[in-house]
């Protein structure tokens, strides 16, 4: 009875139940589990220790990493009456906001693991070739080397990961976010990377603390759906760009994951291709293109890419009829 009582007390904690549900999917290290559950690393480690002590979870070493997974005896041979009970509860809770949030973050961790090839080994059960050293991060840096030194604005920069990558090839990056706390963490990241070509500014997307006509490129990476008024945010992006400057947007297509409003502070549940194209055109951008960036099977989130260009002075005047087709000044009404 003592053992049963201890087990039930152990399972009477929401975080530990969420851990067991996630560990049924695959093995994960503490850092990955912290990201999936959105809990402090110390808390995740403590829960894992208790689950391991109760022989519900096992720890495996793989090179420099420690991974955790369900103990084989919990469900492998079907002799334990515990797992069918837990599985039925997990299935019943599949539609809850907490479980859907965990599942979305879990899929993101698995995607990053596949793309970065961080854990490379001889296992090729999925039929794909493993290539040590290949990663999307390395490719992004390589492509950045092809670009000229540009003045770039990272709008809604968050904790600065994209800012730091951009600073590796840009002449200067101006990073803007509304949260002072987030900017503090972003600055610390840039300092660790020894980058000095970043200016950090606190501000709103709808009222940017950046001078007019000063940026070659403006980035809105997973930021537009946080804007209280997306049209105003796009107006501001247009204002700060130099004539001929370009805006690049990474955002989401429409989805039904309403939990992101509470957990992530999203104001909008994505944008359709037509909606985003219309917003950019009405803001005054030209050469607008919108396309699908990435989507995985069963992933509720599809990445949307969009680009637009600020008209040069000549093209703006041509549009308004101030220039002839050959670029010479058009005759004024007074001349007719």
Buried (B, 14 or more C-beta within 10 A) or exposed (E): EEEEEEEEEBBEEEEBBBBBBBBBBBBBBBEBBBBBBBBEEEEBBBBBEBBBEBEBBBEEEEEEBEBBBBBEBBBEEEEBEBBEEBBEEBEEBEEEBBBBBBBBBBBBBBEBBBBBBEBEEEEEEEEEEEEEEEBEEEEBEEEBEEEEEBBBBBBBBBBBBBBBBBBBBBEBBBBBBEBEEBBEEBBEBBEEBEBEBBEBBEBBBBEBEBEEEBBBBBBBBBBBBBBEEBBBBBBBBBBBBBEEBBBBBBBBBEBEBEBBBEBBEBEBBBBEBEBBBBBBEEBBBBEBEBEEBEEBEEBBBBBBBBBBBBBBEEBBBBEEEEBEEEEEEBEEEEEE
